[in-house]
Amino acid sequence: MAMSWELDEATAVELIRERLDSSPPREGETLIISGVEQRDWGWIVSWEGVRVPGPHRRTPPDRGVYLVDRQSGRVGMGVHALGLDASVEAWRRGDLADLPPV
């Protein structure tokens, strides 16, 4: 009998935390997880760059979403130009590649 394996929310968030920690933020920013939304297939984990005090350029902060599949643990990234729902659909169809492990 095959065992069923599902990622829990805390593990999904930890996967994204590790990814953010391995990505250098822009000068004057700290990358944080700003939200988690559960879907039937997994989680949408939102992140953003938060400004820290000090001299830095005035540019909009970075932000985006990662997509985490609860069954496989695979991770994708939402594409701003597509919008969230279209990004999710494209990723689940295989039209957007999974991100490599960190």
Buried (B, 14 or more C-beta within 10 A) or exposed (E): EEEEEEBEBEEBBEBBBEBBEEEEBEEBBEBBBEEBEEEEBBBBBBBBBBEEEEEEEEEEBBBBBBBBBBEEBBBBBBBEEBEBEBBBEBBBEEEBEBEEEE
